[in-house]
Amino acid sequence: MKLLYSNILPIGLNEGQATIVDCFNEQIADCDHIDIAVGYISKAALEELDFLMTEHDIEYVRLIIGMYYTEGIPEGTYHTVKALNEKWRNAGVGEIRIVRAFKYHGKLYVFHKDGEIKSAIIGSANLGVIKPEADNRRQYEVAGLTCDSNECREIYDLIQKLNCDMCSANIADITNMPLIREINTSLTGVDSVEQVPQAEVAIYAQHKTEPAFVLPIKVPAFDERHMDDGKHYTKSNLNVSYAAPRNARKSRDWYETQLTVSKRITLLPGYPEKNVPFYVITDDGYAFKAHTTSAGNKQFSAVGDELILGRWIKGRLAAAGLVTPVNDTQLDDDRLGMITKEMLAEYGCDTLVLTKTDRKKGDEEGNLLDVWILSFESVEEEVGDE
């Protein structure tokens, strides 16, 4: 067995020593099938692995991940894993499985060529070692490369046991793995937005009153992104930024949002009065002023900044890895930045729920305003016309 290292000062590498990542790249360049079983992965490492598969014409990759089923998985990582698993399965070139029977913390890599096991790496390095990021760039790992047929076979046999249905399942078949919500940084530094500790959010939630108003989010399906009928897709709700610019020389900001609420909801008893500001406390810990405006009281928005609501909703989808913010919406010909029904379904939230509390909060002018809880969640409800 040949020992492999991280190249991190002050230890560094001695003459003749090799790094784990260099060895991994050498082995993958001379194989056609890979089995990997690790505790953790990263989005960057997954993307690198996908690139290397194409670069070296790898016929099949099986990736088994061992720690997330019990501990929970960051939502951005989860959506990346699901998308890559679907891509590999549809192309018949691989799959990604999650260990369910226990917390698996091992790190094993087996390389095959022409139907034979060629080599294996075993050690401390999770998949992130192939594409270091800020959080693991100074993390020292040690591993070993073996080409001994008996040792390789023993390592491969262990991966086979992890692969069985009693131990693991394809991620597409797992529905109860805890998701760890990513932090939405899109509201960071916005003067009119306060951050609220989750303990305080929980206190406000204990003071909810009835009723709760469910505000549907109207967006197109993926295949409807280019249907510019001017009603549902580019001139309302989350995708108004794709409507015609107000200024011919400047596109609308991607975060611009106009939430239009139907009369069926605005006419209900207790719905916020038109042009009367109130505070919303969001379920993920932000506070800002909001109001309802326009004819029929149909527009729900933040006070003074039409980007805040979009930064809150679209920022969460971006943090989850479901969409990438667009710098210039008029140049986004494929509408990849447009929010779709599929994105909301994948995130698990398709409505806003607005619930009044019996609490009040003072603004910068000393006025006591009503406090409402604003949640981004999924609610089954029949949606009527405006």
N, C-alpha and C positions, 0 to 999 in steps of 0.2 A: 504494500500500500504506500502511495506517495502522499506526503502531507501537503496540504494547501493552506494558504494564509490570506489575511487581509494586508494590504499595503498601506499601513497607517503609521506615521511617525509618532513617537521616536523609535518604534521597533523596526518598521520598514521591512525590506526583503534582503536576504542574503543572496549571493550568487548561486544560481541553480534552483532557487525556490520559485514557486509559481503561485499566483493568486487564484482564488476560487472562481472569480468571474472569467479570467482568461482561460482557465481549464474548462469551465462550462462551455464557453464559446468554441473552443477547440473540439470538444466532444460532439456538440450539436452540429458542427460543420461536417462531421464525418459519421452521421447516423441517419436513419430514416424513420425511427420510431422512438418516442420518449415516454417514460413513466415517471411522474413526479408526485411525491407525497410530502407535504410540508404543513407546518402549523398555521402560518400566516402568509399572505400575499400583499401586493400593493398594486394600485391601478397602473402605475408606470411600468412595473415589472410585467404585468399581464400584457400591456401593449407591446413591450419589448419582445416577449415570448411569441406573440402573434406575428410580429415582424420577422423574427428569426425563422419561424416556421415557413414563411413564404420565401425568405432569402435563401434557405437551404433545402427547399423542396421536401420538408418533413411530411411523411405520409400520415402520421397519426401521433397525437399527444393526449395522454390521459393525465389530468391534474386532479389530485385529491387534496382537499384543504381540511385541517383537523381541529381548529379551535373555535370557529365562529358559531357553531350550532348552539353551544352552551353560553359562550361569552357575549354573543351578539356581534353583528357585522356592520361597519360604517356603511351608511346607505349609498354613498357614492361608489364604494367598492362593490357593494351588492349589485347595483345596476350594471356596472361594468362587467362583472362576472357573468351575470345572466345574459347580457347581450353577446359576449364572446362565446359562451357556451352554445347559444342558439346559432351563431355564425358557424362554429366548428361542426355542430351536429348536422346542420343543413348541408354543409359541404362534405360531410363524412370524414372529417380529418381529426376529430377529437371530441372530448367532453370534459366537463368539470364537475366533480363530485364533492359532497360535503360529508364528513364523518359525523354520525349521529350517536353511535353507541357509547362513546366516551370522548374525552378531550385528548386528541392525538397531537403530540408536540414534536414528533420526529421530523427529520429533514433528509429525504432520500431522493436520488436522481438516478435513473437507470436508462442507459442508451443502447438501442438495438440497431443492428445493421444486417440486412439480408437474412432476416429471420433468426438471427443469433444475438444473444446478449453480448455486447461489446465491452461495456465498462459501467462503473457506478461511482457516484459521489455520495458520501455519507459524512455528516458533521453537524455543525451548529447553524448553518446558514439557511434562512428562509428564502423564498423566491425573490424577495426584494434585493438580494445581493446582486442580481444580474442588471439592475438599474437603480443604483444608489440615489437617494434623495436626501434632503436636509436632515431628516430625523434618523437616518441610519448611516450617513456618510462617515461618521467617526465611530461606528460600531464594529468592534473587532470580532471576526469570525475565524474558526478553524475547521477544516474538513479534510477528508482523505479521498483520494482517487484509487480505485482498485480495478484491475483488469483480470484478477484471479477468477476463474470460472465458478468455483464453489462459492466464493464470497458474493459474487454478482448474483448468482442464482438464489442465495439465501436472502439477499436484499430484495430481489424481485418477488420472491415468494411472499414476503411480508406485505409488499404493496398489493399483491393479489388478494391477500386476506382482507386488507383495508377496502379493496374494491368490491367485495361481496355485499349483497343487499342487507345482510345482518349488521354490517358496519357503516355503510355509507349509501347515499342516494344521489342521483343527478340533481343539480341545484334547481332545475326546472320543476322537479317533483316535490320540492320542499316548500311548505307554506307557513311554517310556524317558527322560523328562525328569527330571533329578536333583531330588530333594526336599530342602529344607533344613529339618530338624526345628526347630520352635519350642521355646523354653525353657519348661518346665513350672514355673511359679512357685507352684504350690499347696502345695509342701512348704517354701517359704521361711519361715524363722522358727520351724519346728517344732523344739523343743528336742532331741528324741530322734532327729533325722535329721541326718546329716552330708553335706556336699557333698564329692565325691571327684573330683579332676582326671581328665580322660579318659586322660591318660598313665598314671595309677595304675590305672584300670579296665583298661586294656590289659595291664598287668603281671599283674593278678589273672587275667585271661582266659587268659594263657599257662600258668597253673597249674591249669587245669581237669582233673578226673579223670572217669572213667566210673562209672556211666552218667549221662545227663541225664534228668530227669523232666519230662514234658510235662503241664502242668496246663491242661486245657481250660477256657475261659470260657463259662459257660452264660448266654445271654441270648436274649430272644425276637426274632423277626422283627418288622419295623415293624408289620405288621397284627395281631400277636399281643400288643401291649402291654397290652391291656385284659383278657387272659385270666388272671384271678386264680385259678388252680387251686391255688395255695399250694405248688407244688413247684419249678417252674423259673423263674418270672418275678419274683415280688416277695419271695420268701423265701430266695433264694440268690444267691450271686455278686455282681454289680455293682449289682443293683437292689433290694437288701434295704431301702433307704431308703424304698421305696414300700409296704412291709408296714405293718401296723397299728402305730401308735406305742406305745412302752412306757408313755409318759405321755400320757393323753388330751388334755392341754393343750399338748403340744409334739410337733411332727413330728420324725421322724428326720432326722439330718443327711444331705444329699445325697451326701456322700462316704463314708457308711458302707458297708462291703463285708464280705461273708462268703464266702470262697472255699472251697467244699466240694469235696473231692477224692475220687474213687471208690476203693473198696477194691482194685480192679484195679491201682491205682497205689500206694496206701499200703502194700500188702503186698509190694511189690517189694523185693529186697535193696538196702540202702543208703539207703532213704528215711529222712528225718530222724526221730529217735526222739521219741516223745510228750513234751511239756513240757520238752524240752532246748533251751535257747535257742542260736541261732547268728546270725551276721551275714550279711546279704545285701548284696551290692554290685550295684546295678542297672546295666543297660547304658547308661543316660544319666547316671550319675555321682552316685547317692545311696547312702548306707549307713545301715542301721537294723537293730535286732534283730528276729528273727522266731522263730516256733516253730510246732509243730503241736499241736493240742489236740482235745478232745471224744472221744466214743465212736468207736472204730475209727480214731482218729488222723486224722479226716477234715477237720478245720478247719486251714487254713493262714492265718496272720495275723501282723501285726507285734505285738511285745510291748508291752503297756500302752496301746495306742492303736488302736482299731478303725477309725480314719479314715485311717491312714497309707497302707495299701495302696490304698484308694480314691483318695486324693489323688495317688498315683503314677500309677495307671492312668487314672482319669477325668480327672485333671489334664492328661494328655498328649492325650486326645481333645478336651478343651476348648481347649487351646493350639492344636490343629490346626484349630479352627473347626468341628468336627463336632457339638458339643453345647455348650449354655450351662448353667453351674451353676444349680441351682434353689434359691431361698431357702426355700421351703416346699413340700415334696413333696406334702403333702395338698391343696394348692391347685392343683397341676399336673394339672388334669382331663384334658388332652389327652396327658399323659405325654410331653411333648416332651423332658424331661430324662432319660427312661429310655434306657439304653444298649441298642442293637439290633444284630442281626447285620449289618445294612447299614452301620452306623457302623464296626464292626470291619473289615468287608471294605473299606470306603473307606480306612480307616487302614492296612490291610495287615497287621494283627496280630490274631490270634484266640486265642492261647494264651500262657501263661507257661511259660518253660523254666527249670527250676531245676537248676543243675549245681554239684556240690561241687568245691572246690579243695583243694590240699594246704597252703593257707596258714591261719594263725590270726591273730586280731585281739583285742587286749585291750579289755575294757569298762571302765566307770567304776569298777568295784570291783576291777580288776586281774585278772579272770578271762580266760584265753585261750579264745576261742570259735572254732569252725570258721567258715570263710568260704565262702559259696556265691555264685555268680553268678546273678542273677535277670534274665531277659530277657523283654521283651514283643515277641513275634514271631509269625510265621505258620508253622505246622507242620501238614502233612497227616497226620492220624492218626485211626484209627477210635476212637470214644469209646464205652466201655461204660457200663452202669448202675452206680450206687453199690452 
